[in-house]
Amino acid sequence: MAKLTTKARNALQAKSFALSGGRYPIEDKNHARNALARVAQHGSSAEKAQVRAKVHAKYPGIGQKKTPEGRELERRLAAKDKR
């Protein structure tokens, strides 16, 4: 993933972020994948849904194919959110 400098991050348009306030940059596919991973670790259920929606709208192929491992991970994350 290309390093996103402060200057480059500040120059990004608002549509290049998944959430308002400049959170979770999704200007390229690598950053979009990283945004999904980070929000899965640190985001609320609402933030997770928003980031997933924005990433999937901008990059439809990311996260669409479900492997057995991916489905298991999603099941665990959903169970964790319910706690």
C-alpha positions as CSV (number, residue, x, y, z in Angstrom):
1,M,0.0,0.0,0.0
2,A,1.3,3.4,-0.9
3,K,2.1,5.6,2.0
4,L,-0.4,8.4,2.5
5,T,1.4,11.5,3.6
6,T,-0.3,14.2,5.6
7,K,-0.1,16.6,2.7
8,A,-1.6,14.1,0.3
9,R,-4.3,13.1,2.9
10,N,-5.3,16.8,3.3
11,A,-5.5,17.2,-0.4
12,L,-8.0,14.3,-0.8
13,Q,-11.7,15.1,-1.5
14,A,-14.3,14.3,1.0
15,K,-15.6,11.5,-1.2
16,S,-12.3,9.7,-0.8
17,F,-13.1,8.9,2.8
18,A,-15.6,6.4,4.0
19,L,-16.7,8.4,7.0
20,S,-17.0,12.1,7.7
21,G,-14.2,13.9,9.4
22,G,-11.6,12.4,7.2
23,R,-11.8,8.9,8.7
24,Y,-11.0,5.7,6.7
25,P,-9.5,6.9,3.4
26,I,-10.6,4.8,0.4
27,E,-8.9,6.6,-2.4
28,D,-7.5,3.4,-3.8
29,K,-8.2,-0.4,-3.5
30,N,-5.5,-1.0,-0.9
31,H,-6.7,1.8,1.3
32,A,-10.3,0.6,0.9
33,R,-9.3,-2.9,2.1
34,N,-7.4,-1.4,5.0
35,A,-10.5,0.7,5.9
36,L,-12.6,-2.4,6.1
37,A,-10.0,-4.1,8.3
38,R,-9.6,-1.1,10.6
39,V,-13.3,-0.5,11.0
40,A,-13.8,-4.2,11.8
41,Q,-11.3,-3.8,14.6
42,H,-12.3,-0.4,16.0
43,G,-15.6,0.7,14.6
44,S,-19.2,0.6,15.9
45,S,-21.8,-1.5,14.1
46,A,-23.1,1.7,12.4
47,E,-19.6,2.7,11.3
48,K,-18.9,-0.8,10.0
49,A,-22.1,-0.7,7.9
50,Q,-21.3,2.8,6.5
51,V,-17.7,1.9,5.6
52,R,-18.7,-1.4,4.0
53,A,-21.4,0.5,1.9
54,K,-19.0,3.2,0.8
55,V,-16.2,0.7,-0.1
56,H,-18.6,-1.6,-2.0
57,A,-20.1,1.3,-3.8
58,K,-16.7,2.6,-5.0
59,Y,-15.1,-0.8,-5.5
60,P,-17.8,-3.4,-6.1
61,G,-15.4,-6.4,-6.3
62,I,-13.9,-5.9,-2.8
63,G,-15.3,-8.3,-0.3
64,Q,-18.0,-9.7,-2.6
65,K,-16.6,-13.3,-3.0
66,K,-17.2,-15.2,0.2
67,T,-14.8,-18.0,1.0
68,P,-15.6,-20.4,3.8
69,E,-13.0,-18.6,5.9
70,G,-14.5,-15.2,5.1
71,R,-18.0,-16.3,6.0
72,E,-16.7,-17.7,9.3
73,L,-14.9,-14.5,10.1
74,E,-18.1,-12.5,9.4
75,R,-20.1,-14.8,11.6
76,R,-17.6,-14.3,14.4
77,L,-17.6,-10.5,14.0
78,A,-21.4,-10.5,14.0
79,A,-21.4,-12.5,17.2
80,K,-18.8,-10.2,18.8
81,D,-21.0,-7.2,17.9
82,K,-24.0,-8.7,19.7
83,R,-22.0,-8.9,23.0
